[in-house]
Amino acid sequence: MFGGQEGHARRRERILLRVFVHFHGSRVVLLLAGYDKGKDPSDRRQQREIAQARKYLAYWRRRHRS
């Protein structure tokens, strides 16, 4: 998962991550969405990802209330 295969050279790549989280209580953190902002830093992409994260949070809240 983290180390790759033995004997293969690793290529270092810069990644700029944007993650959307929600804190629930003092112990639970929900990871709602994330993407590599370095590959697509546009405002349009950011707004699309925010909208998707909000949908995931609304879905989680509906399920959690039951």
Z-matrix of the N, CA and C atoms (Angstrom, degrees):
N
C 1 1.444
C 2 1.524 1 110.45
N 3 1.328 2 118.17 1 -44.78
C 4 1.451 3 120.21 2 -174.69
C 5 1.522 4 113.33 3 -108.45
N 6 1.308 5 117.53 4 -31.77
C 7 1.451 6 119.62 5 -168.22
C 8 1.513 7 116.25 6 -91.90
N 9 1.303 8 118.59 7 -19.16
C 10 1.457 9 119.68 8 -175.70
C 11 1.521 10 110.05 9 79.48
N 12 1.315 11 116.48 10 -173.68
C 13 1.456 12 120.73 11 -177.93
C 14 1.518 13 110.26 12 -89.95
N 15 1.320 14 115.70 13 146.77
C 16 1.462 15 120.33 14 179.10
C 17 1.514 16 109.37 15 -67.33
N 18 1.321 17 115.59 16 145.57
C 19 1.453 18 120.31 17 175.98
C 20 1.526 19 114.27 18 84.52
N 21 1.295 20 118.36 19 -8.78
C 22 1.462 21 121.40 20 179.71
C 23 1.524 22 108.96 21 -99.08
N 24 1.317 23 115.69 22 135.22
C 25 1.464 24 119.51 23 177.69
C 26 1.522 25 108.88 24 -70.74
N 27 1.313 26 115.71 25 138.18
C 28 1.471 27 119.96 26 178.39
C 29 1.520 28 109.57 27 -92.21
N 30 1.299 29 115.44 28 137.92
C 31 1.454 30 121.09 29 175.83
C 32 1.522 31 107.62 30 -100.32
N 33 1.299 32 116.84 31 124.07
C 34 1.468 33 120.63 32 178.36
C 35 1.513 34 108.64 33 -83.21
N 36 1.295 35 114.30 34 134.75
C 37 1.459 36 121.20 35 -177.85
C 38 1.523 37 108.34 36 -135.83
N 39 1.316 38 116.22 37 134.92
C 40 1.463 39 119.89 38 177.85
C 41 1.524 40 108.97 39 -80.92
N 42 1.311 41 115.19 40 131.93
C 43 1.457 42 120.90 41 178.74
C 44 1.525 43 108.09 42 -127.90
N 45 1.308 44 116.07 43 131.32
C 46 1.454 45 121.79 44 176.08
C 47 1.525 46 106.66 45 -111.80
N 48 1.320 47 115.80 46 102.97
C 49 1.462 48 120.49 47 -175.34
C 50 1.521 49 111.43 48 -92.11
N 51 1.308 50 114.61 49 141.12
C 52 1.461 51 121.49 50 169.22
C 53 1.523 52 105.02 51 -118.90
N 54 1.327 53 115.49 52 123.65
C 55 1.465 54 119.50 53 -179.83
C 56 1.515 55 109.01 54 -122.43
N 57 1.313 56 114.91 55 150.13
C 58 1.457 57 122.05 56 179.03
C 59 1.522 58 107.29 57 -117.54
N 60 1.322 59 115.19 58 120.67
C 61 1.460 60 120.52 59 -177.16
C 62 1.523 61 109.79 60 -128.20
N 63 1.328 62 114.42 61 162.36
C 64 1.463 63 121.63 62 175.45
C 65 1.522 64 107.13 63 -137.18
N 66 1.312 65 116.25 64 130.36
C 67 1.462 66 120.97 65 179.08
C 68 1.520 67 108.33 66 -93.02
N 69 1.321 68 115.17 67 130.24
C 70 1.462 69 121.47 68 -179.43
C 71 1.522 70 107.40 69 -124.14
N 72 1.328 71 116.17 70 109.15
C 73 1.461 72 119.31 71 -176.30
C 74 1.515 73 110.25 72 71.51
N 75 1.309 74 115.87 73 -153.71
C 76 1.469 75 119.50 74 -177.61
C 77 1.519 76 113.09 75 -101.05
N 78 1.340 77 117.54 76 -4.39
C 79 1.455 78 118.74 77 -173.43
C 80 1.524 79 115.13 78 -128.58
N 81 1.284 80 118.80 79 -15.60
C 82 1.457 81 120.54 80 -173.57
C 83 1.530 82 110.13 81 -106.33
N 84 1.310 83 115.40 82 128.39
C 85 1.460 84 121.50 83 174.06
C 86 1.519 85 106.63 84 -123.10
N 87 1.314 86 115.75 85 122.26
C 88 1.458 87 120.25 86 178.50
C 89 1.518 88 109.29 87 -95.57
N 90 1.311 89 117.10 88 124.63
C 91 1.452 90 121.52 89 172.87
C 92 1.524 91 106.19 90 -88.27
N 93 1.322 92 116.59 91 110.83
C 94 1.458 93 121.31 92 -173.48
C 95 1.516 94 112.60 93 -90.09
N 96 1.309 95 117.18 94 -37.82
C 97 1.461 96 120.57 95 -178.31
C 98 1.519 97 108.59 96 -169.12
N 99 1.309 98 115.86 97 167.82
C 100 1.450 99 121.42 98 175.98
C 101 1.514 100 110.08 99 -169.72
N 102 1.319 101 115.23 100 156.75
C 103 1.460 102 119.49 101 177.41
C 104 1.524 103 109.27 102 -159.44
N 105 1.325 104 115.99 103 165.98
C 106 1.457 105 122.61 104 178.98
C 107 1.523 106 108.63 105 -85.35
N 108 1.305 107 116.06 106 101.04
C 109 1.459 108 121.55 107 -177.62
C 110 1.528 109 111.41 108 -66.44
N 111 1.320 110 116.76 109 -27.34
C 112 1.460 111 120.73 110 179.77
C 113 1.525 112 112.96 111 -63.20
N 114 1.324 113 116.95 112 -30.70
C 115 1.470 114 120.23 113 -179.87
C 116 1.519 115 112.39 114 -80.82
N 117 1.328 116 117.36 115 -27.96
C 118 1.468 117 120.86 116 179.97
C 119 1.529 118 108.68 117 -149.43
N 120 1.340 119 117.77 118 86.00
C 121 1.460 120 120.77 119 -176.15
C 122 1.531 121 114.53 120 -84.65
N 123 1.316 122 118.41 121 10.18
C 124 1.466 123 120.69 122 -174.11
C 125 1.528 124 112.47 123 -65.80
N 126 1.325 125 114.95 124 148.70
C 127 1.466 126 120.89 125 175.97
C 128 1.522 127 111.18 126 -62.24
N 129 1.310 128 116.49 127 -35.36
C 130 1.469 129 120.47 128 179.70
C 131 1.530 130 111.02 129 -60.84
N 132 1.326 131 116.32 130 -44.34
C 133 1.472 132 120.44 131 178.19
C 134 1.525 133 109.99 132 -63.06
N 135 1.333 134 116.23 133 -43.42
C 136 1.460 135 119.75 134 -179.80
C 137 1.521 136 110.99 135 -60.41
N 138 1.307 137 118.10 136 -45.15
C 139 1.467 138 121.31 137 -179.76
C 140 1.522 139 111.29 138 -63.96
N 141 1.323 140 116.78 139 -38.04
C 142 1.472 141 121.33 140 177.57
C 143 1.528 142 110.21 141 -63.82
N 144 1.326 143 116.56 142 -43.49
C 145 1.464 144 120.84 143 -179.58
C 146 1.525 145 111.40 144 -67.93
N 147 1.329 146 117.19 145 -38.54
C 148 1.471 147 121.02 146 177.18
C 149 1.517 148 109.98 147 -62.56
N 150 1.327 149 116.86 148 -44.55
C 151 1.468 150 120.88 149 179.51
C 152 1.525 151 110.38 150 -60.73
N 153 1.327 152 116.77 151 -41.65
C 154 1.473 153 120.28 152 179.86
C 155 1.529 154 110.28 153 -66.35
N 156 1.314 155 118.07 154 -41.83
C 157 1.469 156 121.05 155 178.78
C 158 1.522 157 110.89 156 -62.67
N 159 1.325 158 117.08 157 -39.14
C 160 1.469 159 120.39 158 177.60
C 161 1.521 160 111.24 159 -64.55
N 162 1.323 161 117.59 160 -37.33
C 163 1.468 162 120.75 161 176.67
C 164 1.523 163 110.58 162 -64.11
N 165 1.331 164 116.35 163 -43.25
C 166 1.464 165 119.99 164 178.09
C 167 1.525 166 111.06 165 -61.64
N 168 1.328 167 116.83 166 -41.35
C 169 1.458 168 120.44 167 179.99
C 170 1.527 169 110.86 168 -66.33
N 171 1.318 170 117.66 169 -42.82
C 172 1.467 171 120.95 170 178.30
C 173 1.525 172 110.13 171 -61.62
N 174 1.327 173 116.64 172 -41.66
C 175 1.470 174 120.91 173 177.84
C 176 1.532 175 110.25 174 -62.09
N 177 1.337 176 116.68 175 -46.01
C 178 1.463 177 120.41 176 179.87
C 179 1.524 178 110.83 177 -61.39
N 180 1.326 179 116.83 178 -42.20
C 181 1.469 180 120.30 179 -179.97
C 182 1.526 181 111.17 180 -63.12
N 183 1.326 182 117.64 181 -41.75
C 184 1.467 183 120.53 182 178.05
C 185 1.529 184 110.66 183 -61.46
N 186 1.323 185 116.59 184 -44.91
C 187 1.474 186 120.97 185 -179.02
C 188 1.517 187 111.62 186 -69.46
N 189 1.321 188 117.38 187 -34.77
C 190 1.456 189 121.27 188 -176.17
C 191 1.530 190 112.09 189 -73.51
N 192 1.317 191 117.41 190 -28.48
C 193 1.471 192 121.08 191 179.46
C 194 1.515 193 112.99 192 -69.38
N 195 1.312 194 115.90 193 -31.35
C 196 1.469 195 120.21 194 -175.77
C 197 1.514 196 112.45 195 -63.93
